[in-house]
Structure formats: C-alpha cells, structure tokens
Amino acid sequence: MLIRYGKPEMIFVTFVYAPVKNKEGKVKKVAVWVLENTRQVTERKKEAMMRIQEELREVRRHADQQRRVYEAIASGTPDLMYVWDLQYRFIYANSALLNMWGKTWDTAIGKGLRENGYEEWHAAMHEREIDHVVATKESVRGEVAFPHAVLGNRIYDYILIPVFNEAGEVEAVAGTTRDVTDRKEMEQTLAQSSEELQAINEELLSANEEQAASNEELIATNEELAIVNQQLRDAWHKIEEREIALRLAVDAANFGTWFIHSVTREFITDARLKELFGYYPEEELSIEQALAQITDEYRDFVSTKLENALYNNGDYDVTYPVIGLHDNRLRWLRAIGNLKADPSGAFSAFTGVVMDITEQKIDEIRKNDFIGMASHELKTPLTSMKGYIQMLIKVNRQNNDLNTDMLEKANSQVGKMTAMINSFLNVSRLESGKIYMEIQEFDLAELIEEAEEETNATISSHIVIFNPVVEPMVVNADRDKIGQVIHNLISNALKYSTAGSTIEVSCFKDKGMVNVSVKDRGMGIKSDDLPNIFDRYYRVEGSQMFSISGFGIGLYLCKEIIERHKGEISAISDFGVGSTFTFSLPLLST
C-alpha cells in the first residue's frame, strides 16, 4: 500500500534477488530487481497475496487480544467496532456501526441484538459465538451478509475476541467487522487479467529457475485449492437444499422443534412447540416449564430420559400427555431427539421434534376400552357355559360315550375362546398400564415340571419332550404370567407343527440368566417375517396359514411380559424345517 499522487493505492510488485560475486567467486553484493505488475496480477497471485495479508492481519489481531478493549477502539475508523457484555448487550458501538443502524448512542447502547434490528438467526448466531468465546477464551472469525441502512446488502468479515479483567476472566467480548464487498468485487475484476499475468510469469520462469520451481508449486497448490473450493461449494449447496427440504417437511407435518445447549441448557423452541405446551408464541419457555406441563405420572420418566439423552447420548423417543398452560387442554405428544457435538468441541446440541398424536392416542384408548369391555362381557357367559358342559360330561360319561365325546370337544372350544378373551384382556391392560404383576421368588424348574404334567395329560397329537432340569432355577417374577408364556410357546409349537412331530422343551443356565426354549419341527418362519412376529396383531401371510386360527397377540403378550421382568425373548427359524423360541430371566441363585 503506497501513497501515490496524494492517494493511497494498492500495488503488486515482483522482487528478484541475485548475488553479485567478485573474481574469487565470493558474494559481495545483492542486486534487486523490482517489477510492478499491478494490472497483470492473476487470480492465483492475488489470492496468494491476500492470504499473506490475511495471516498478517490475524497475527496483529492476536497481539491486540490481550489489550483492554477500549484502548483498541477508534471511533473514526470505517470498520464496525463494538463491545458486548456477557448478557449480549452492546456497551460500545463506534460511529460507523451507529450510522449503519441509523441509530444514536442513546438509542442503541444497552440494547440487545434483536432490539438493534438483528434478525433472529443473526442474533442467535452471535449469541452462540459469544458463549463460545466466553467458554474457551478464544477468538471467533466469520463472514456474514446483511443490509446496510444506506448502502443496501453488503458482505462483512468479522472477528470476536475476549476482553479479560485483571483476574484473567472474560468480562466482555469485543468485535470488529469490516465491509469486504469492494474487495470481493476487486477479486472478480482481477480474475479477468489471468492471460496477461500468465505471460509475465513465463518471462519470470525463464529468468530464474528457482522462481520457476516456486511458481509451479504455487500453481499446483492453487489448483488443489480450486478443486477443494469447488467441492466445498457443491457440498454447501447440497446442505442448503437438504435444510430447505427438512424445513418444508417439518412445516408440512406441523411438528414443533427445539434446540438445547448441553453446557448452558439454553432452550430454543419454535412457536408450534410452545403452542403444544399451551404457551403463547411470544412467551419464554424453559425446560423446567415444559416439564411442569407434563402430567405427574409421566414427568419423572420424561425428565430421566431427557437427562440421559443430553449427557449420555441415550435414545430419546418418548410419548407423554401434557396439560396446556393457558388452554388447559390435554394433548398426547411424541418427542424424538438427537445429540450432536458442535465442531468446536465446547458443547453438544440436542435437537428434535415434537408431534401431536392426541387423536391416535385417544383412538387407541377407545379401542382398548372396547376390547376390555367386550372381553369382560363375553367372559361371563363363557364361564357359565364351561361349567355346565363340565357337569354334563360327568353325567354323560357313564351313559353315552358319543355325547361325552361331543361335550369334551365343546369344552375344548370354550377353553380356546376363554384363552383368546384373556389374551385380549391382557393386551388392553398392558397398553393402558394396568396389568398387575405379582412378583415373588419361585423355582422355575418346578413350573416347567407342572407344564410337563399338564401337557402329558392333555396333548396326544404330538411328541412333547421335556429335557430334565437337574438343579433349582430360582427367579423373582410373576409365576402365573411366566407360566402363561410357557403355555403360549408350547401352544404355538403345536399349532404350527404337523401331528406326530416332536417338540422339545429345555430349561438351562447361561451367564447369570435362566433360559427356557421351545423347539419345534414345523413349517418354520420366513426371514422377512421373523423380525415382526413379536409385533401386536402381526400375522404371517401364506396359503398354509388359512387353516390356522389366531389374532397375532400371543407372541406380543409373551414379549411384553418377559420385557417387564427385565428379560429377553427371541426366535430363530429355518423355513420349512422348524423354529426355536427362547426367553431368559435374571437368575437369583446359581
């Protein structure tokens, strides 16, 4: 930068240094040639110069970070200079910044970003950067575009630095913003002179081999940078497109969204999320206030899941009811969140969506109520019918074998209907959270023995083998419910196996767990169906299934009962060969 003809002017020159030797070959002097090539600077040379200047400016800024901010501020500079306190309020702004805002000192100082006309995204961005500077005591560099009150839309380069007190703590954050719009335009203009600069570079290459090698290396580096920059631009465009698509999808689905800062616990939400919790759009909503709207029986559960997701990166997919603050309206909400570390490493961002599932939940509750009511209504006459049939069996057994056989078949069918009704009742109770577990210590080996006695007395169509259990298997569980699981697995094996085939029941220990398995040699399950067989109401499709009755709730009930005992249930199958169902429970004694 030179003062030429009374005006500052940026020029570009090339220096060539050459040794001047005496007769003995020793260097006595250095000759310097200076060639001005301002108009012929190519984009490559210009970018290299700008990069050097940028590094010099960065060094100067680092040196100034340790000075008191008010010693570094000059109100007459065209750069925008300002200082924030730790509550994001402006405590200094130079005249250039005030002019850009179209404000005075009295109307701007002491105000926050939004009060001084910053858009929400712009204000939130700077607030996050201020938090980062305070947390790390390191500067932040960036570039942003926003409108000037007089000049219209401009591009600005800025740096934020910490201001330390005598104790070495950050007491404020100072910033300098420079209008680089003209520089950007100059870069475009300089790019047009690449052919002229190429000719000059060829002359310089022929004059000095060492300079030629340096230029070749610089060309290669710049080509790599150009490729990287193009890749970055392409990636940025893809990110922008995905963000727009995501925002459109969220808006179309009418989801509420949130952001939680893992360090400050700052809670940023949109108007839709506030509406779901019964708040007005302009009202502040904290994490604690949102949790307060959740009903008592779900509040601790949701709070625990939230803390685990926020600090342990646990899963967060929860459904819960809330009572709106102002509208006092009951809503069922489903919240799904994801934790992602910030590139700075200083904090993580927990973001997610909340959706209103009230209508689906109410339909589900009504359905469960209907199933419960219908099942209770059907169970009463079936119980009476079963009693009458059993009495008739006793009376007719001595007089008429044919009638006895028919009554026994009728009694079996009534038993099947009763079992189905009990299954529906259990489903209804599970989904409404009203199923009762009577937890007690008992020997699972004895329960297996009882199942063996019952099977041998009632099953003649298949060969059911119970492998011996040679030692006690003490568990802490609901004895009747576990017995129901064993009965369901054996019934399924009978149902899906051909008559006369073998079914094998085993009970064994493994890694502090007791396992019960039921293996059949029946039709098996296709690999596509296997992941879904424990889902509620799921039924395998196929021509061989038409003659087999069922509603797809038996395995669902087994899974729910075992998981409520902190156990696991699984299935393996070879289609056309057979299946093995296994459940495990924690073992109390080994």
N, C-alpha and C positions, 0 to 999 in steps of 0.2 A: 504494500500500500504506500503510494508516494503522493506528495503534493505537487501537482504539475499544473502550471498556469493558474496557480491560486486555488486549485480544486483538488480534493482527494480523488485518486484514481487507482484502481486495482490493475496491476500489470503482471504479465507472466514472462519470465526470462529463463534461459538455459545457461548454466555455468559449465565451462570446460577447463579443467586444471591440467597443466602439463609441466613436467620437470625441465629445467634448463641446466645442462651439465657443462663442466669445464673440460679441458683437454684430457684430464686424467679420468674422466667419466664420473666424477662426483657431482651430485646435485648441489648447485649453488643458489638457484632461484626457482621460483614457481611462476609460471606465466598463466594468466587467467583471461579466458575469452568469455564475454557476456553477450548473448544474442537475445534480443527482445522478440518474442513470438506471441504477443498478446492475441492478435487476431487469428492466429493459426492453431490455437490450443484445441486439441481434440477432446472429446468427452472422456477418453481414458486419462489423459494428462490432467485435465481439470478435476476429475474425481480423485486422482492421487493427491493433488494439491489441497483439495477441500478436506480430504481425510487427514492430511498432516495438520491443517489448520484446526480441524475438529479436535485432534489429540492435544494440540497446544491449548485450545480453549478449555478442554477437560482438566488438564494439569493446573491451569490457572484457577479454575473453579474449585478444585480440591484444596488448593492453598488457601482460598478465601473461606472455606467452610469453618475454620477454627476462629474466624474473627466474629466479633459482635455484629449482628445483622445491621444495626442502624449505622455502623461505620462504613458498610458496603453499599448503602442505598444512595443513589444520586437522583434527586427528583427531576433533574433536567434531561436525563437520558431518554432516547426514543423507545428503549426497551421497557416492557411492562415489569415493574418491580413491586413486590407485595410481601406481607408477613401475616401468617395466621397464628392465632393462639391454639391451644390444644382442644378447644371447643369448636374449631373450624370457623372462627370469626376473624374478619380482617381487622388487624390492628395497625396496618400501614398499607398505603397504596400510593404510588407516585402519580404525578400529574398525567403521564401518558395513559395509565390504566384508567384513571378517573375520566379522562376525555373519551376513551374508547367506550366506557359505560354510559357516558353522557350524564355523570353524576358529580356531586361535590363531595369534599371530605366529610362534611357533617351528615350527608345522606347515605354515605357508603361505609364509613368506618364503624366497626362494632357490629356490622351485619354479617350474616352467613352467606354462603354461596348462592343459595336459591333466592334470598332476598335481594341479591345484586344481579339477578337476571339469568343465572346459570340454569340450563335445563337439567332435569332430574338425572339423566345418565351422566352428564358432565359433572354435576355436583357430587354424585355418588362415587364417581371415579376418583376425583381429587380427595374425597374423604378417606377412601381406602388407601390412597398413596400417602396421605398424612399419617394414618395409622401405621403404615409400613415404615416410614421414616422414623417415627417415634419408637417403634418396637426394635428396629435394627440399628438406629443411629447412623444410617447410611443414606446417601442421596438417591434421588429417583430422576430419571431422564425420560422425556417423552415428546411426542408431536401430536398436535390436535388442530382441527379446523373448526372455526365458529365465526359468526358475523361480527363485524366492527360497526359501531353506531353510525359511522360516516362512510367508511371505505367499502362496506359490504363484506362478503365472505372472504376470509383470509386464512393463511396457514401459519401456524405458530410452532416454534421449537421451545421447549421449556425444561428447566431443571429445578428440583426442590431439594433444599439442604436443611439439615438440622441446625438449630441455634441452641448452644449449650450455655447453662448457667455456670457459676463458679464451682459448683459441686460436680460438674460433668454430666448433668442430666439435661435432657432436651426440654426446653421451656417454650419453644416456638418453632415454626417451620417457615423458612424464607424461600421465596421463589423468584425466578427471573424468566420472563417469556419474551422471545424475540420474533418479530414478524419476518418469516423467511419466504414470503410469497414472491418477492422480486428475485431472490436468489434462485428459487425454483424455475422462474421464467428465464433467468440468465442461463441456467443449466441447459434448458431446451435450446436456447439460441446458440450456445457454444457447441452443442452436439452437431449442428449443421456444418461446422467447419472441419469435419474429420478428414476430408481428402487433402486439404492444404497441409494440415498437421502431419499426415502420413508422409508427404513429400519431404517435409523438414526432418522428420525422424529418419528417413532413409539417408539423407545427407549426413546427419549426425552419426548414424551407424557406420558409414564408410570412413568417417574421420577418427573414430575411436572404438576399438574392438571391445574394450571393457564396457563402454557405454552401450554398445550394441547388445552385449550379453544381458545387461541390466534391463534394457528395454524389452528384450524378448521375454525375460522372466516376468516383467510387469504386464506385458500383453497376455501371457498365459494366465496370470493371476486374475486380470480383469475379465478374461473370457470365462473363467470359472465363476467369478463373482456374478457375471451377467446370467450364467445358467442358473446359479443359486437364486438370484433375484427373481428370475422368471418362474422358477419352481415355487418360491415363496408367494409370488403374486397369484399363481394358479391355486396354490393351497388356500390362500386368503379368500379368493373368490368362492372356492368350494365351501369354506367355513361360513361365509356370508350367506350363501344360498341355503345351507343346512339350517342356519339360525333362523332365516326367514320362514323356511318350511316348518320348523319346530314351533315358532311363534304362531303361525297360522293354524297349525294343528291344535295347539293349546287353546287358542281363542275359539276355534270351532267346537272343541269338546267342552268348553265352558269350565275349564279347570282353574283353580286357584294356585298360585305359585309362591314360593318362598325362598329366601337365602339366609343362612345363619353363618356368622363368622365364628370359627372354632375358638378363637382367643378372646375376642371382646363379647361374644354371644350377641352381636348385633343382629336384629331380626328384621329383615326387609320383606314385605309382602305386597301383593297387588290388591286392587280394590275387590276383586272377586273373592279372594281368601277372607278378607275382612267381612264381606257380606255373609259368607258361610258360617262365620262365628257370631253373626248378629251385630257387627260393628259398622259404623258409617265410614265411607271412603276416606274422609279427611282425618279420622281419629287415629291416634297412635295405638299400636297393638304389639305387646311384648310377648315373649314365650310364656311367661307366667300367667299373663291374662288369657292367652289362648288355652292353656291347660286348665284354667279355672272354669272355662265353659264346658269342659268335658264332664259327663256325669260321674258321680262318686265311684261307682263300681269299676269304671274303666280308667280313671285318671292316673292311678299309680302304675298301672300296666303300660299306658302310653308314655308316661314320663320315663319309666325304666328303659323302654325300647328306644326312646329318643336319645337318652344319655349314652346308651351302649352304641348306637349308630354314630353319634357325634364324636365320641372319643375312642371307640374301639373298632370303628368301621364295620359295625354289625349290620345285619339286614334290617330294613325299615319298610315294612308293608303291613300297615295296621288299619283295622276298621273299628270305629267307635262312634257313640252318639254324643251330640253336643246340644246345649240349650242356648239359643241366641241371646246376646246381652240385651238388646233393645226390643227385638220382636218376640222374645220368649218362645221361639219356635224350635221344636225338636227336629234335628236333622241327623241322619246317619252319614258319616264321612269315611272315605278311604284315602289314606295318605301313603304315598310312595316316595322315598328319598334316596339320595346317593351322595356319598362323601368323596371329595376330590381335593388333593393337595394343590395349593397355589404354587405357581412356578418359582416364587421367591423362597419357598420352604418355610416361611414365617408362620403360616396358618393354613387351615383347610377350609374349604367352602362346602357347606351342607345344603344342597338344593333339592327341590322336589315339587310335587304337585299334589293337590287335594281335590277330590271329586265328590260330588253329591250323589250318594247311592240310596237316598231315602226311599224312593219308590220301589227299587228292587228289594230292599230290606223289608219293607212293610209287606210286599207280596210274599216274601219268604216266611215271615212271621205268620201271616194269614194261612199260608199253606200248611205250616207246621201245626197251627192250632186246629185246622180242619182234620189233618191226619190224626192228631191226638184225640179229637172229639169222635171222629168216625171209628177209630180203633177201639176206644172205650165202649162205644155203643154196640159194636159188633162182638166184643169180647164177652159181654154179659150173656146173651142168648147162646153163644157157642159153649160157654162153661156149663150152662144148664143142659144143653143137648148132649155134651160129652158124658155128664153124669147119668142121664137117662140111658144112653147107649151102653155104658158100662154095666148098669143094672140089668138091662135086657140080655147082655152077653152071659151074665151069671145065671139068669133064669133059663135061657135057651140052651145053654151048653149041655144040659142033661137030657133035653127033649129033642132038639132038632139041630144037627150039625150044619146043615145048609144055612139056616138062619143065623147061626153063630158066626159062620164064616163071613156072611154079608155084613153083620153088625161090626165085626172086627175091622173090615175094610172101611166101613163108615167111620169107625172110631179113629182109624189111622188118618183119614182125610180131615176129620175135625182137628186132630193134633197138628196136621200141617197148616191148617188155616190159623190155628191159635199161635203157632210159631211165627207165621208171617205177620200177624197182628202185633205180637210182642216186638218183632223187629221194627215195624213202623213206629210203635210207641217209643222204642229206644232211639230211633233216628230223630223223632220230634224232640225228645228230651235232650239229646246231645246238642242239637242245633240251638235250642233255647237255653242251654247251660244249666238244665235242671236235672240231669241224670245224677243219681246218687251212687257213690262208691263207698262200700262198707269195707274199709281196709283192715286186714288182720294178718297175723302170721299163720301160715299153714304149710304143710308138706305137699308140694306139687306131685310127688310120686304117688301119694295116696289118691289125689284127684285123677291121675292117669289110670290107676287101678280101678276106680269107680267107673270111669269111662269105658274101660275094657269089659267090666261085668255087664254094664248096660248094653254095649254093642253086641256082645256074645249072646245076650238074651233076646235081642230084637232084630238082629241082622243075620239073614241066612242066604242072601243073594250074592255076597262077595266073601272073599277070604281076607279077614282083617287080622293082621299080625301086630301085636304089641310087644316090642322088644323089652326085655327085662330092665327094670330100674333097680340097681343094686345098692343104692345109698340114698339117704334123705336129700330132698331138694327144697329147702325152706325158703319161701318168698314172703314178701309183705304186699298183699294185694287183695282185691275183692274176689273171694273164692267162687261165687256164683257167676260173676262176669267172665273170669278166666275159663270156667267150665263151659260157659256158652261159646267162647271162642273155639275151644277144642271140639265141641259138638258140631259147630258150623263147618270147621275144616274137614272133619270126617264126613259130614253130610254132603259137602261139595264133592269130595273124592268119590263117594258112592254114586252121586248124581251124574258125574261126567265120566264114569268108567263102565265098561261093559260088564254084564253079570258074569260072575265066576272069576273075575280078575282079582289080583292081590293088592291090598292096601296095607302099607307099613307105617306104624306109629312109633316114634322114638322120642326119648327124653334124655338129655345129656348136658354136661357142664362144659363151658368154654370161656376162658378169660373172665372169670367172675360173673358170668351170666349163666342162666339155665335156659336151654333151648328145647323147644318142642317142635317136631317136624312130622308132617303127614305126606307120605309119598304114594302116588297112585300110578297106574299103568294105563291111563285112559287116553282121551283124544288129544290132550295137550293144548297149549295156547300159542297162537302165532306171535312172533316177535313184535309186530306192530301193536297188538292188543295188550301185551304184557305190562307196559308202563301205566296203563289206565285201569287195570282190573280192580284196584282198591278205591276208585272214584265212586262217589254216590250215584246210584241208578245206572251205572255203566253195564251194558250187556254186550257180549261178543256177538258179532254178526256171523251168519253162516247157515247153510242148509241143514247141518246137523243139529242146530240149536232149536229148531221149531218144536220139537217134541219135548223139550226140557223147560219146565216152568221156573219162574223166578222174577224178581223185580230189581236185581242188581244192588241190594242193600246189605247182604250178608257179609261180604268181604269188607265193605265200607265200615260196618259196625265193628268187625274184628280189628281193623286198623285203628279206629278211634279209641277202642277200649285199651289196646296194647300201648298206644302212644300216651294215654292218660296215666299209665303205670310207668312211664319213662322207659318203655321197652321199644323194640323194633319188630316189624313184620315184613317178610319179603317172599318172593316166589321166583322159582326158576322152572323153565319148561322146555321140552323138546316136542314140537308139534307132531302129533301122530304117535308119540311114544309115551308121554306121561308128564306129570308135574309134581313138584315138591314145594309145599308151603311150610315156612318156618317162622316161629315167633320166639323172642327172647325176653326175659325179665331179669332184673338185678337179683343176684343170689345173696341171701343173708348169711348163710353158713356154708363153708366149703369142707 
